[in-house]
């Protein structure tokens, strides 16, 4: 009996209505396809462990800093709570329109899910976001990877918030290792992020964070990989402070607003690779304060000579690359 089915990177736009008859199916990969919906009886695939979906379109530009990404994914299957016995990966599915609350209540029943990716669409995103947080709270012991994307402009009269009311106290996903947040502009980081002691990888996009958020990230003792993508940070200068980011090994900055980077003495003592893509660079300071730096890559038009001099003087002799 078929256990693995991959349609990835094909032009398939519709799943067979009788796909639920594949009762031994454990993995379905429909990433980078044109599929936008699941058949009515899809949730009858009770043996399914891995559901992988989502289509990312990138604008045809060479440099990372100017690339634009649009992301689409099928709407969550109806009655997915019935798949709670085996489903471990649900990434990504869209929640939108009528029935959003019941969909997210179903997600909260998926007690074996390790990887969850949800895209919120529609006019009532704030309400859906609240119900998503409630679902995450119920899954706080099993989640290892979480991706949250907001795919629709948020109504400013009903803003998003990570705060929960006293009637629904929030339990952070304490074993979370990977976190992606995209589109939560002006919301900041979840205040409970400092409680995620196993969090090792964070990717942020379209979040417009301020300096305070960087201070929060710097407190994450297990964070090894940080990627600040387009419009993730809303200020020109970003500072990595003393005694912050103790375990960070890889740092990628792809945010056009950032023109100045400062590494203070004692910050990121284990950082090995730094990649910075920019539209405009004024300066990068404190390269010598990164004792384990092995590679520094700049992408963008600039005068690289000051950076070359700093790299040449570095005791670890890191490799320097400049992609003009």
C-alpha positions, -999 to 999 in steps of 0.1 A, spaced: 0 0 0 12 35 -8 27 53 22 46 82 5 32 105 -22 51 135 -34 37 159 -60 63 186 -51 74 210 -79 47 199 -103 18 217 -121 -8 197 -102 -37 220 -92 -63 195 -78 -60 165 -55 -81 134 -65 -115 133 -47 -108 97 -37 -74 103 -22 -89 93 12 -89 57 0 -51 56 4 -56 44 39 -19 36 45 -6 70 33 18 85 58 34 114 39 18 138 14 41 165 -1 23 191 -22 48 219 -18 54 242 -48 22 230 -65 -10 249 -75 -32 230 -51 -55 254 -32 -80 230 -15 -83 196 0 -111 171 -9 -140 169 15 -131 135 29 -94 143 32 -94 140 71 -103 103 67 -65 97 60 -61 86 96 -26 72 91 -12 104 77 18 117 97 33 144 74 13 170 55 36 194 36 22 222 16 28 258 6 39 276 -26 65 304 -24 69 328 -54 100 350 -55 103 381 -77 130 376 -104 158 397 -89 193 385 -81 199 403 -49 183 390 -17 175 425 -3 152 434 -32 135 401 -36 97 399 -29 81 368 -17 44 358 -20 33 327 -2 1 307 -7 -11 274 7 -43 253 7 -70 260 32 -69 237 62 -88 204 56 -122 202 71 -123 181 104 -86 178 107 -90 171 144 -99 135 134 -63 130 124 -49 136 159 -39 100 163 -9 102 140 -4 136 124 31 150 133 37 176 106 11 201 95 29 228 75 16 250 59 -22 254 59 -43 285 55 -70 295 79 -95 321 66 -131 331 64 -160 314 81 -152 284 103 -118 298 113 -125 293 150 -135 257 146 -105 250 124 -81 263 150 -99 244 177 -93 213 157 -56 222 155 -55 222 193 -65 185 193 -35 174 173 -15 163 203 13 146 183 21 176 160 58 185 162 59 209 133 30 234 127 28 261 100 -3 283 97 -11 312 74 -39 335 86 -60 353 60 -92 374 60 -108 404 78 -109 388 112 -72 380 115 -70 393 151 -97 369 162 -81 340 144 -47 349 159 -62 347 193 -76 312 186 -43 301 171 -25 311 203 -51 290 223 -43 260 200 -5 265 205 -11 266 242 -28 232 241 2 218 221 28 233 244 45 200 252 47 185 216 56 215 193 92 216 182 88 239 151 63 267 146 56 290 117 31 319 118 24 340 88 -1 368 84 -12 369 48 -36 398 48 -34 435 59 -44 438 95 -73 459 106 -58 486 128 -91 489 147 -87 453 158 -49 449 164 -31 417 169 -17 410 203 2 381 220 -16 389 252 -42 364 265 -70 371 288 -71 356 323 -98 332 314 -75 315 288 -40 315 304 -12 308 278 12 279 282 43 286 260 56 257 238 84 249 261 103 225 238 101 247 207 134 246 187 125 266 155 103 297 151 92 317 120 72 348 123 61 368 93 37 397 88 31 406 125 40 442 119 41 463 150 32 435 173 67 428 186 79 395 199 58 373 222 67 382 258 70 345 266 98 340 241 124 342 269 108 311 284 117 290 253 150 276 266 154 251 237 148 277 209 177 274 185 165 290 152 145 321 146 135 337 113 116 370 112 101 388 82 78 419 80 78 424 117 93 460 120 108 452 153 125 478 175 156 477 196 138 463 226 131 431 206 168 426 199 174 428 236 149 400 242 164 378 215 198 384 231 186 367 263 179 334 245 208 312 257 202 284 232 197 306 201 222 294 174 207 308 142 191 342 136 178 354 103 164 389 100 147 391 66 130 419 47 113 445 69 119 425 101 136 455 118 124 491 117 155 511 126 187 521 108 211 510 135 212 475 151 233 469 182 243 435 195 250 442 232 275 429 258 268 394 271 240 389 246 235 360 221 259 337 240 253 307 217 247 324 183 267 308 155 250 321 123 236 356 117 219 367 85 206 402 80 186 409 49 167 440 60 170 471 38 163 495 67 195 485 85 225 506 75 247 503 107 257 473 127 275 474 160 289 444 179 298 454 214 326 437 234 314 404 248 285 399 224 280 367 204 312 350 215 305 319 193 294 336 161 311 319 131 293 333 101 278 367 94 260 375 62 246 410 56 226 420 25 218 457 22 208 486 0 230 510 18 258 504 43 272 532 65 294 511 88 298 478 106 317 481 139 331 456 163 342 428 140 372 423 162 348 416 191 337 383 175 365 359 185 352 328 166 342 345 134 351 323 104 332 340 75 319 374 68 298 380 36 285 413 24 260 417 -4 254 452 -18 272 482 -32 297 497 -7 333 505 -1 346 473 13 381 485 23 373 494 60 358 459 64 387 443 47 410 460 71 390 449 101 390 413 88 427 414 81 434 424 117 411 397 131 430 371 151 409 343 137 416 353 100 380 349 88 371 346 51 357 378 36 333 378 6 318 408 -11 290 404 -36 286 439 -51 
